[in-house]
Amino acid sequence: MQRLSGTDSLFLAGETPAWHQHVAGLSIVDPTNAPGFCFDAVFQSIERRLPAIPKLTWKLKEVPLRLDRPVWVTDGEFDLRRHVRRVEVPAPGDAHAAAAVVGGILGEKLDRRYPLWQIWYLDGLANGRVGFMMKYHHSLFDGMAGSGLALVLLDLAPTPPGEGAPLEPLTPAGEPARAPSDASLLAGALAPTLAAPWRIAQYGWRLTLRATAAVTFARSKKPKPDVSAIVQSPRTSFNRSIGPRRALAFASIAIDDALALKKHHHVPLNDVVLAICSGAFRSYLDGRGELPDRTLTAGVPVSIRGEGDASLDNQISYMVVPLATDVCEPSERLRAIHRHTRAAKELNASLRTHHIGSLGATVPQWALTGMMRLAYESHFLAYVPGMMNVLVSNVPGPRFPLYIAGAPLTGMYTASVILEGMGVNITAFTFENRIDFGVHVDPDLVPDPWQLAHLLPDALEALMREAKLGRPTPVIDAFGAPAA
């Protein structure tokens, strides 16, 4: 039996009919030169790899009365056909049609009676393409573990390994046995329940130490974040209560162009990605007559996974970064973002000297779930001044080709979670010689995500033009559409 970590249980407690806590990755596949490629071949490829990823056969078991965090147990009736599904994309089968189908899938919660993942095979794409989408609950894997998962499910060469070839396992930290009885779970929850007041008191003390560290940092000579921008982030049309529906749009740029900007401005690649997203948000809101005087802020996930850590649970933190959308010139906006991210990293490093742990490992599960449900039903978070307007992630992916059942992948687009009061999440995923952006939105707050997606390459072009780096490099369309 393996109990969920505090962070993993927090993702479960935070899920409501509108706050979905699953993520997804859509890969586009070109089977033109893979004559044996078909749904059955993909199914068999996944089936063969399951022993290397035992966590895909785990399901949740709740502790009675939710006195403690849930546990992972092996699904004794696991059926791969329940998890690998096939869907037809309607004509014309282009990127917009594929995004509409994926958006519908993302709007449905995963069934907690079974392992929390699905793979969808998308038939009917134009130009002979096929879609391959994996959707999984955030409590199962974080983004970095999800990237490692892809390397096990996919091949590094057109010819898959032979049937008898061993696969490198994606080893989790321990494996659960058969499901424990409710009585044993209740007995095991007795001590944590009695210790809950002590844990909460310790958490409060660690918060006090962290607050003291923040004051010490504020008095130091290190770069400081713009506190006013973070505490008083402006409200926009996509900063309202979210609903259950989801929509998706895609954009791609050449990674060489982003690396050229990185070198020109002497900034990290992540700052370039943030500047591209910032330019798109600025243009989008300006075009709608909604551009606020104060800068938008972004929640940026940061991996805290140690080197060599092969566990699959969530090990992420967030830093809040002003996006400098109040700065007109693209290059100056990038430099401002660089200053903001440096200050945010300094602050995070200072605060992490006092580890406070996860709230999910401190508060009893029944109380945590109740608080989340109350916040959802009262729309409490929609009225609280927010620290973040959007979520922006930059996930490093493989810089080499990947294949499934002999067919190469031509693009990989990620859709990460949308949180209450933040109807937009942009995730950049590096793959081969490109950066693929997935723009994941609540369509009731962002009616046309493609409008926002098309502004991402425009923002890159503006940065390159101002830096006198020439025009952006053409990127081959993952869906096989001819170049413009």
C-alpha positions in Angstrom: 0.0 0.0 0.0 1.3 3.4 -0.9 -0.3 6.6 0.5 -0.6 9.7 -1.7 1.8 12.5 -0.9 0.4 15.7 0.5 0.7 17.5 -2.8 -0.9 14.6 -4.7 -3.8 14.5 -2.3 -4.2 18.3 -2.6 -4.8 17.9 -6.4 -7.6 15.4 -5.5 -9.2 17.6 -2.9 -9.1 20.5 -5.2 -11.1 18.8 -7.9 -14.7 19.9 -8.4 -17.2 19.7 -11.3 -15.5 22.8 -12.8 -11.9 22.6 -11.4 -10.6 19.6 -13.4 -7.2 18.4 -12.1 -6.1 16.4 -15.1 -3.5 17.3 -17.7 -3.1 16.1 -21.3 -0.6 15.9 -24.1 -1.7 15.6 -27.8 0.9 14.2 -30.2 0.4 14.3 -33.9 1.7 11.3 -35.8 2.5 10.9 -39.5 2.0 7.2 -40.5 2.7 7.8 -44.2 5.8 5.6 -44.2 4.6 3.2 -41.6 2.5 0.6 -43.5 1.6 -1.4 -40.4 0.4 1.6 -38.4 -3.2 1.3 -37.1 -5.2 1.4 -33.9 -4.4 -2.2 -33.1 -0.7 -1.7 -33.6 -0.8 1.3 -31.2 -2.8 -0.7 -28.7 -0.4 -3.6 -28.8 2.6 -1.2 -28.3 1.0 0.3 -25.2 0.1 -3.1 -23.9 3.6 -4.3 -24.2 5.0 -1.3 -22.2 2.6 -1.6 -19.3 4.9 -3.8 -17.2 7.5 -0.9 -17.3 5.0 1.5 -15.9 3.2 -0.3 -13.1 1.6 2.9 -11.8 -0.7 2.9 -14.8 -2.5 -0.1 -13.2 -3.0 1.7 -9.8 -6.3 3.1 -8.7 -7.4 5.1 -5.7 -8.9 3.8 -2.5 -10.3 6.3 -0.1 -9.9 6.0 3.7 -13.4 5.8 5.3 -14.7 9.2 6.5 -11.6 10.6 4.7 -9.7 10.6 8.0 -6.4 10.3 6.1 -5.0 10.7 2.6 -6.1 8.1 0.0 -3.9 5.2 -0.9 -2.9 3.7 -4.3 -3.8 0.0 -4.7 -3.4 -2.3 -7.7 -6.5 -2.6 -9.8 -7.1 -6.3 -9.8 -9.6 -6.0 -12.7 -7.5 -3.7 -14.8 -8.7 -3.7 -18.4 -6.5 -1.7 -20.9 -9.5 -1.4 -23.3 -11.2 0.8 -20.8 -8.3 3.3 -21.0 -7.2 3.2 -24.7 -10.0 4.6 -26.8 -10.7 5.7 -30.3 -12.6 8.7 -31.6 -13.2 10.1 -35.1 -12.4 13.8 -35.8 -15.0 15.3 -38.0 -14.2 16.9 -41.4 -12.1 18.7 -42.4 -9.9 17.1 -39.8 -7.6 20.1 -39.4 -6.0 21.5 -36.2 -9.2 23.3 -35.3 -11.3 20.2 -35.7 -8.8 18.2 -33.6 -8.7 20.8 -30.9 -12.5 20.8 -30.7 -12.5 17.0 -30.1 -9.7 17.3 -27.5 -11.5 20.1 -25.8 -14.6 18.0 -25.3 -12.5 15.2 -23.8 -10.8 17.6 -21.5 -14.2 18.8 -20.2 -14.9 15.4 -18.7 -13.5 14.3 -15.3 -11.7 11.0 -15.0 -13.6 8.2 -13.3 -12.0 7.6 -9.9 -13.2 4.0 -9.8 -10.4 3.1 -12.2 -6.8 4.1 -12.8 -6.8 7.9 -13.5 -5.6 8.0 -17.1 -6.8 7.6 -20.7 -5.2 7.4 -24.1 -7.2 8.6 -27.1 -6.5 7.6 -30.7 -7.8 10.4 -33.0 -8.8 9.1 -36.5 -9.8 11.3 -39.4 -7.2 14.0 -39.3 -6.4 15.7 -42.6 -3.3 14.9 -44.7 -3.2 11.3 -43.3 -2.3 12.4 -39.8 -3.4 10.6 -36.6 -3.7 12.1 -33.1 -2.4 10.3 -30.0 -3.6 12.0 -26.8 -2.8 11.0 -23.2 -4.9 12.4 -20.4 -4.0 11.8 -16.8 -4.8 13.1 -13.3 -2.3 15.5 -11.8 -2.2 13.3 -8.7 -0.7 10.5 -10.8 2.3 12.4 -12.4 3.7 15.9 -12.5 5.0 17.4 -15.8 8.6 16.1 -15.5 7.4 12.6 -14.7 4.9 12.9 -17.6 7.8 13.6 -20.0 9.6 10.5 -18.7 6.4 8.5 -19.2 6.4 9.6 -22.9 9.9 8.2 -23.4 8.7 4.8 -22.2 5.4 4.7 -24.2 7.2 5.9 -27.4 10.2 4.6 -29.4 13.4 6.3 -30.3 13.6 4.6 -33.8 11.0 3.7 -36.5 11.6 0.0 -35.8 10.3 -0.8 -32.3 12.3 -3.1 -30.0 11.7 -6.8 -30.5 9.1 -8.6 -28.6 11.6 -10.0 -26.2 13.6 -6.9 -25.7 13.6 -5.6 -22.1 12.2 -2.1 -21.4 13.8 0.3 -19.0 11.2 0.6 -16.2 9.9 3.9 -15.0 10.3 2.8 -11.4 8.0 4.3 -8.8 8.9 4.6 -5.2 7.4 1.2 -4.1 4.5 -0.7 -5.4 1.1 -1.1 -3.7 -0.2 -4.5 -2.9 -3.9 -5.7 -2.9 -6.5 -3.3 -1.5 -6.5 -3.1 2.3 -9.8 -3.5 4.1 -11.7 -0.5 5.3 -11.1 -1.6 8.9 -7.3 -1.6 8.4 -7.4 1.8 6.8 -9.5 3.2 9.7 -7.1 1.7 12.2 -4.1 3.2 10.3 -5.8 6.6 10.2 -6.3 6.8 14.0 -2.8 8.0 14.8 -2.7 10.7 12.0 -6.1 11.9 13.0 -5.1 12.4 16.6 -1.9 14.1 15.5 -3.6 16.5 13.2 -3.7 19.4 15.7 0.1 19.0 16.3 0.8 19.0 12.6 -1.3 22.1 12.1 0.6 23.8 14.9 3.9 22.8 13.4 2.7 24.1 10.0 1.8 27.4 11.6 5.3 27.7 13.2 7.0 26.9 9.9 4.9 29.6 8.3 6.1 32.0 10.9 9.7 31.1 10.2 9.1 31.6 6.5 7.5 35.0 7.1 10.6 35.9 9.1 12.7 34.8 6.2 10.7 37.0 3.9 11.3 40.0 6.1 15.0 39.3 6.2 15.0 39.0 2.4 13.2 42.3 2.1 16.0 44.0 4.1 18.8 42.4 2.1 20.4 43.8 -1.0 19.2 41.0 -3.3 16.9 41.8 -6.2 13.4 42.3 -5.0 10.1 41.2 -6.7 7.5 43.9 -7.4 5.3 43.1 -4.5 2.6 45.6 -5.5 2.3 44.0 -8.9 1.8 40.6 -7.3 -0.6 41.5 -4.5 -2.7 43.8 -6.8 -2.8 41.9 -10.1 -5.5 43.4 -12.3 -8.7 41.7 -13.2 -9.3 40.7 -16.8 -12.1 39.0 -18.7 -10.5 35.7 -18.2 -10.1 36.2 -14.4 -13.6 35.1 -13.3 -15.1 31.9 -12.0 -14.4 29.1 -14.4 -16.9 26.5 -15.7 -16.5 22.8 -16.7 -16.0 23.4 -20.4 -12.6 23.4 -22.0 -11.1 24.5 -25.4 -7.7 24.2 -26.9 -5.6 25.9 -29.5 -2.0 25.4 -30.8 1.0 27.4 -32.0 4.6 26.5 -32.8 7.8 28.3 -33.2 11.4 27.3 -34.1 13.5 26.7 -31.0 16.5 28.2 -32.8 14.7 31.6 -32.8 14.1 31.4 -29.1 17.7 30.4 -28.5 18.9 33.3 -30.6 16.9 35.7 -28.4 18.3 34.0 -25.3 21.8 34.6 -26.5 21.2 38.1 -27.7 19.6 39.3 -24.4 21.7 37.0 -22.1 18.6 35.6 -20.4 17.4 32.1 -19.7 15.2 30.4 -22.3 12.3 30.4 -19.9 12.3 34.2 -19.8 12.0 34.2 -23.6 9.0 32.0 -23.4 7.4 34.2 -20.8 8.1 37.3 -23.0 6.4 35.6 -26.0 3.4 34.8 -23.8 3.4 38.3 -22.4 3.4 39.8 -25.8 0.5 37.6 -26.9 -1.5 38.5 -23.7 -0.8 42.2 -24.2 -2.0 42.2 -27.9 -5.0 40.1 -27.0 -6.3 42.4 -24.3 -5.3 45.5 -26.2 -7.3 44.3 -29.2 -10.4 43.9 -27.0 -9.9 47.3 -25.3 -9.1 45.6 -22.0 -5.4 46.1 -21.5 -4.9 47.1 -17.9 -2.5 49.8 -16.7 -0.9 47.3 -14.3 1.0 44.3 -15.4 -0.5 40.8 -15.5 1.2 38.2 -13.4 1.8 34.5 -14.1 2.1 31.5 -11.9 5.1 29.6 -13.2 5.6 26.0 -12.0 9.1 25.2 -10.8 10.3 21.6 -10.4 11.8 20.9 -7.0 12.7 17.3 -8.0 16.2 16.4 -6.9 18.8 15.1 -9.4 18.4 11.3 -9.9 14.9 11.3 -8.3 12.9 8.7 -10.3 9.7 8.9 -8.2 6.5 9.8 -10.0 4.7 11.9 -7.4 4.3 15.7 -7.7 7.3 17.7 -6.8 6.5 21.2 -8.0 6.3 24.7 -6.5 5.1 27.9 -8.0 6.7 31.3 -8.3 4.7 34.4 -9.2 6.2 36.5 -12.0 5.0 39.9 -13.3 4.7 39.6 -17.1 5.5 43.3 -17.8 2.4 43.7 -20.0 2.4 47.3 -19.1 5.7 47.8 -21.1 5.2 48.6 -24.7 8.6 47.8 -26.3 9.1 44.0 -26.7 12.8 44.0 -25.9 12.3 46.1 -22.8 9.5 43.8 -21.8 11.8 40.8 -22.0 14.4 42.6 -19.9 11.8 43.5 -17.3 10.6 39.9 -17.2 14.2 38.8 -16.7 14.5 41.2 -13.7 11.2 39.9 -12.3 12.2 36.2 -12.6 15.6 36.8 -11.0 13.9 38.4 -8.1 11.3 35.7 -7.9 14.0 33.0 -7.9 15.9 34.8 -5.2 12.8 35.1 -3.0 11.9 31.4 -3.6 15.4 30.3 -2.7 15.3 32.4 0.5 11.9 31.0 1.5 12.8 27.4 0.8 15.4 27.5 3.5 12.4 27.0 5.8 10.5 23.9 4.4 6.9 24.1 5.4 5.6 20.9 3.7 2.4 20.5 1.8 -1.0 21.6 3.2 -2.3 18.3 1.9 0.0 16.5 4.4 -1.1 18.8 7.3 -4.8 19.2 7.2 -7.0 16.1 7.4 -8.4 15.0 4.0 -12.1 15.5 5.1 -11.3 19.1 6.1 -9.3 19.8 3.0 -12.0 18.5 0.7 -14.6 20.5 2.6 -12.7 23.7 2.4 -12.2 23.3 -1.4 -15.9 22.4 -1.9 -16.9 25.5 0.1 -14.6 27.7 -1.9 -16.0 26.3 -5.1 -19.7 26.6 -4.2 -19.4 30.1 -2.8 -17.2 31.3 -5.7 -15.0 32.7 -2.9 -11.8 32.8 -4.9 -13.5 34.9 -7.6 -13.8 37.8 -5.2 -10.5 37.5 -3.5 -7.7 39.8 -4.9 -5.6 37.4 -6.9 -1.8 37.0 -7.1 -1.9 35.4 -10.6 -3.8 36.2 -13.8 -2.6 33.2 -15.8 -0.5 30.0 -15.6 2.5 29.6 -17.9 4.6 26.5 -18.0 7.8 25.7 -20.0 8.4 22.0 -20.1 11.7 20.7 -21.6 11.0 17.8 -23.8 13.1 15.5 -26.0 15.3 17.2 -28.7 15.3 14.0 -30.7 12.7 12.2 -32.9 10.1 9.9 -31.3 7.9 7.2 -32.9 5.0 5.1 -32.1 4.3 1.8 -33.9 6.8 2.9 -36.6 5.3 6.3 -37.3 7.1 9.6 -36.3 5.6 12.3 -34.1 5.4 15.7 -35.8 4.3 17.8 -32.9 3.4 17.6 -29.2 1.0 20.0 -27.5 0.3 20.0 -23.8 -2.8 21.1 -21.9 -2.3 21.7 -18.2 -4.8 22.6 -15.5 -6.9 25.7 -15.3 -7.5 27.1 -11.8 -10.4 29.0 -10.4 -10.2 32.6 -11.4 -7.6 31.9 -14.1 -9.3 30.8 -17.3 -6.0 30.5 -19.3 -3.1 28.2 -19.1 -0.3 28.2 -21.7 2.2 25.4 -21.7 5.3 25.4 -24.0 6.8 22.0 -24.8 10.2 21.6 -26.4 10.2 18.9 -29.0 13.0 18.3 -31.6 13.7 21.6 -33.3 10.4 23.3 -32.2 8.5 24.7 -29.2 4.9 23.7 -29.3 2.4 25.8 -27.4 -0.8 24.5 -26.0 -3.3 27.2 -25.2 -5.9 25.7 -22.8 -8.9 27.9 -21.8 -12.4 28.0 -20.5 -14.3 29.0 -23.6 -16.8 30.9 -21.5 -14.0 33.3 -20.6 -11.9 33.1 -23.8 -14.4 32.4 -26.6 -11.7 32.0 -29.3 -8.4 30.5 -28.0 -7.0 30.5 -31.6 -7.0 34.3 -31.5 -4.6 34.1 -28.5 -2.6 31.2 -30.1 -1.9 33.1 -33.3 -0.5 36.0 -31.3 2.3 33.9 -29.9 4.3 33.7 -33.2 3.5 37.4 -33.7 5.1 38.2 -30.3 8.2 36.2 -31.3 8.5 38.1 -34.6 8.2 41.5 -32.7 11.1 40.4 -30.4 13.3 39.3 -33.3 12.6 42.4 -35.3 13.5 44.7 -32.5 16.7 42.7 -31.8 17.5 42.8 -35.6 17.6 38.9 -35.8 15.7 38.6 -39.0 12.4 37.0 -39.6 11.3 33.9 -37.7 12.2 30.5 -39.0 9.3 28.7 -40.8 8.0 25.8 -38.8 6.6 22.7 -40.5 3.0 22.3 -39.6 2.5 19.3 -37.3 -0.9 18.6 -39.0 0.6 18.5 -42.5 -0.9 21.7 -43.8 1.1 23.4 -46.6 3.4 26.2 -45.5 1.9 29.7 -45.9 
